[in-house]
């Protein structure tokens, strides 16, 4: 697919690519490359990343309601109300607790990467040797599987790892598997590495973290190079 990139967008993207090329620090390289990749994906897919989303106003009450439903299987609402205002729907449900949430259009960043993987799934083939390098960097001691942990769900990971149920943890998003060389897998793994770096769950100087980030950079660079050439951004 082709889309117009104006001079300001091209300058920004190329500046971050240049920043990635001149730094010897793998973390700064990854972050610079990711900003360039994000800018390209945003221009290509931002319109498709605006979806109707539910926004819960008091999440502490949701936990109590979920506990009640788990105990009783089903609970009946005493009353409900729906109000359409300012391009959103406000919904109030009264049970033992009052659950209030709104539904409105909202930009969701990870959707642009989802759209990227769908659009380029049969176009971009990552070099197998480079993929294997990333895969091996994600092998855990005492395990024969390859994955990156969603550090935002570390409590759930610590709970499930006692049972060593890797597939269940992958199904519910605690682990992101890196076992098949395709664009969906690569997108998921790179995005989780990005989240772990940006949210403070990767430590420069830590051996395994350093190895993962170093192995991720060549793949991210390949994706950017393809998009830059296709879109005529250079």
N, C-alpha and C positions, 0 to 999 in steps of 0.2 A: 504494500500500500504506500501511496505517496501523499504527503501533506505539505503545505507551505510553511517554511520556517523563515521568519524575517531576520534582518541583519542583527538585531539585538539578541535574538535567541541563538543564532549561530555563534556570535561573539561569546556569549555566556558559556555555551556548550564547549567550544574549543578552548576557552580559558581554563575550564576545569580539566579537560583532557590533557592540556599542556602541564597543568599543575601535577597531575598524576604521573606524567612522563618524567618529570625532573626530580621527584622525591624518591629517596631510597627507603623511606619508611613505609612498610607494607600497609599499615593501618591508614595512614594519610593517603596512600595511593588508592586503597579501596574506597575510602570516603569520597575522594575527589572524583573517581570514576563513577561512583554511585550517583553523585549529584548530576553529572553529565547524563547518565542513563535515565535518571528520573526526569530530567528536563525534556529529553527526547520523548519518553513515554507519555509524559503529561501532555505535550503538544499533540501527540497522535491519538490519545485515548481518554482525555479528561472528560469529554462529553458523555462517554459511556460509563464513567465512574460515578456519575450522579444518580443515585438510586433512592427510592423511598426506604427510610430506616426508622426503626422504633427507638425512642430515647426515653429510658425509664428515669423518673424524677427522683425517687428515693429507693436506691438499690438495697438498702438494709431491710426494707419491708419485703422485698422480693424473696430474700432468703427465708424469712419466716413463713411466707405463703408456700414456698416450695416444700419446706419441712412439713407443713400441714397437709399438703396434697400427698406427699409420700406416705404419711401415716394413715390417711383416710381414703386414699386413692382418688376421691373426687370430692370437691366442696362446691356448694352452691353460692353464687353471688347474691347478696342482699339487694344490690341495685347496681345499675351501670348507666353511664352517660357518655355521649359522643358529641363533641362540639367542633365545628369547622371554623377556624379563624386564622387569619394571616398565613394562608397557604399551608396550613397543617391541621391535622385532626388531633384534638386532645381527648383522651379516653380515660375515664375513671371507673374503676371496678371496686366495689366495697364488699369485702368479706370480713373476716376477723381483723384484717388489716385493710387499709385503703391503698390500692395499687393505681398509680397514675402514670401514664406515659403518653407521648405524642408521636405521631407518624408524620414525617416530612422528608422532602428531598434533601439529601446530604451527600457531599463529596466524600468518597471513601478511597483513600490513597492506594491500598493494596489492589483495588480493582483495575488500576491501569496496568499493573504487572500481569494480572490475570488475563486481561485483554491482549497484552503483548504476547504471552505464551500461546494463546489460542490463534492469533493472527499469523504467527511465524513458526508454528509447530512443524510444518513440513518444509520450511525454507532454511532454517538455521540448524546445522549439524555441528555440534561441538566436537573437536578433535578427541578421539578416544583416549589417547595417552594423557592429555590434559585432564579429562574427566576422571580417569583412574587415579591421578594424583590427588584431586580433591576428595574422591571417595576414600582413599587410604588415609587421608588426614582426619577423617571422621570416624575411623574405627576405634572403638573403646577397648581398654584393657580388659581381657577376660571375656570378650564378646566377639562373635563372628558377624555382627551386623554393622551397618554403616549409617550413621544418622547424626543430625545436629539437634540439640535440645532447645525447645522453646523456653527460654529462661524466665519468661513471664509466667510460666506454669510449673516452676521448679517444685512447689509443694506437692502438686499432683504427681510429678515425676518421682519424687522420693517415695510417695505412697505406692505407686505401681511398680517401681523397679524391684521391689522385694519379691514380686511375683514373676519378674522378668518377662512380662507379656509385651513384647516389642510391638507386635501388630496392633494390639488394642490401643497402645499409647500413640501409635501413628494415626490410627483411625480417628482419634479424638483430638489430634493436633498438639499433643505433648511432645512428640518426636517428629522430625521431618526426615524421612528416609532418603538416602542418596545411594541407590542401588541400580537404577536404570538410567542409561544415558539418553534422556529425551528432554525437550525444552521445558516441559511442565515441571519435571523433577528439578532441573537446574534453577528455574525461576524460584521454586519453593525454597530450595537450599540457600541460594544467594540472598533471598529476601530475609530469611531467618538469621543468617550471619549478619546482615545489615542491621536488623533489629537488635541483636545481641550486642553489637558494637555501639550503636547509637544510644541504647538504653543502659549502658554501663555494665554489661555482663561479659565483656572480653577484656583481658588484661595484657597490655603490651609487656613483653618480657616473660610471659608465661608460655612455656614450651609448646603445649598443644594448641593454645589460642594463636600463637604466632604462626604455627604450621598451617592451621586452617585458613587464616586470612591470606597468607602467602600463596596457598594453593588456589584460592578463590579468584585472585586478581587476573590471571591469564584468561579465565573463562569470561569474566566480566568485560575485559578488554576486547575479546573476540565479539561479544554481543554488540558493544558500542561501535566497533569498527564496521560491522555489517550495516548497522543502522545509519551511521554517518555516510557510508558510501551509497546506500540506497536512497537516502533522502537528500544527497548533495549538500551536506552541511559543511564540509571542509571548503 
